[in-house]
Amino acid sequence: MAGRAALITGFLLAVFLHHAAADEVHVVGDLIGWKVPQGGASFYSDWASRNQFKVGDSLLFKFEKKKHRVVEVSKESFEKCSSDNVIGDVITEGPVKVDITSAGEHYYICTKGNHCEKGQKLAITVSAAGGSRPAKSSGAAPATFLGFVPQLLLALYIHLNF
């Protein structure tokens, strides 16, 4: 029985460590999503400051189809709310997941009407993959923990039935 408990404990530890290092999906704007923020331009900069981004993570932009756009742009275009220097495709249908594939500064704006000028723009700083991730200050459970729950339940089921 002791060997079986050690095996289960080892399995749970391996699964937990795997998920603790997993890439994270960041829901842009949390519950608000990707829309013109009531608080102006500071809303998305405040959101970004509460998150740590690394190569391999993804941004999930939640918005209604054709009401907003997601466009990655240069820093200059970001500051001017201009779509002159677009990086990649203009995304018009949401929700959409954007993979982060390189370290450095990344800038996203909405080019629908004057949404960008009203604060619908996001700047993030991305670190290289493999770095440690400090704990988030928000009270939300990290996506890696939520992904761990099904495996924990499976392990408990196996333990109780075999």
N, C-alpha and C positions, 0 to 999 in steps of 0.2 A: 504494500500500500504506500509506503514512504517513497519508493522509486517512482510510482505512478504520480504522486503529488509533485515530486521534483520535475518529472517530465512535463506535466501540465504547467507548472510555474515557469519552467524554461521556455516553453512554447509561448505563453502569454508575454513574457519579457521580450522575446524575439519579435513578436508581432508589434508590441508597443514601441520598441526602439525603431523598427522599420517605419512606422507611421509618424513617429515624432520627427523624423528627418524628411518626410515626404514634402513635395511641393505643395504650395498653398494656393487656393483660389480665393482672391480678394473680391468681395462684392462691393463694387464702387458705390460709395455713398451709403453703405449698409442698407437700412430699411427704406431710406428715401430713394435710392437708386440713382439713375442718370437722368436728371431733369434740371430745369432752371431752379437753382436753390433760392429759398426765401431769404436766407441770410447773406446773399451776395457771394462774391468771389472767395471769401474766406472759408466758406463751407467745405469745398473740396480740398483746399490746402490744409485745413484742420484735420480732415479725414485722412489725408496722406501722411500727416505727421504722426498719427496714431498707429500707423502700419509700418512694417518692415518688408521690403520687396527684394527678392533675389531672382537671379536667372533661373528659369524653370517654373516659376510661379505663373499664375494667370490672373487677369483682371476680368471680372464678370460685370459687364455693363447691362443693367436691367432697364429697359425702356420700351414704350409702346411703339409698334411698327409705324414707321413714317412720321412719327412726331418729333424724333430727334435723330442725330447722326453721331457717329464716333469717327473721328479723324485724328490720326497721329500726325503731328506737324513738327517743324523745327522750333527752336526756342524763339527765334525772331517772329515767326508766324503766330506762335502762342501768345507772345506779348502784344501783338497787333490784332489778335483774333482774326487772322487771315488764313485762307486756305491756299496761299501761293506756294508753299513748300510742303506738300503732302507727302507723307512717308507711308507707302502701302495703299490699300484700298479705302474708299469712303464706305462706311458701313451704315446702311439705312434701316436694317431690320434687326430688332432686338427681341429677346435678350441675345447677347453675343459674348463669347469668351475670347479674349485676346491673350495669346501666349507671350510671355516676356522672354525674349531670346538673347538679349544682350544687356550688359551692365552699363551704367551711366544714367544720364538724365533722359526721361521720356515725357513727351508733352502730348496731351489729347484735348481736343476741343469739339464742341457741337457747332456745326456750320449751318444749322437751320435758323433762319431769320436772324435775330440779334441775341440768340441764346448765349453765345460766348461772352458778349459784352455785358450780359446780366449775371455772369459768374459761372456758366456751365463750361468749365475748363479744369483740367487736372494735370498737375506736374508731379512726377514721382522720381525718386532716386533709387536705382536698382544696384544691389551689390552682386558680386560674383557668386555663382552657385557654391554650395558646400560650406558657407560660413555659418556660424551659430546664429540663432534667431533669439533675440531677447524676448521676454514675455510681453504680451500686449497689455496695454493699460485698460482696454475696454472690458466690460463684464461679459462679453459674448464668448461662448465656447469656440475654440479654434476648430477649423474644418478637420484637422488631423485627428482630433479626439472623436469627432462624430463618425469618421471613417473607421475608427477602432471599435466602436460599439458592436457592430454585427459579429466581428471575429471574437470578441469577448463572450457574447451570448452563445456562439457556436462552441467555444471551448467549455463553457459551463454545461451546455447540453451534453457534450461528449463525456465530461467528467461525471455527471449525474447518471448517465445511462449505460456506462461501460465499466 
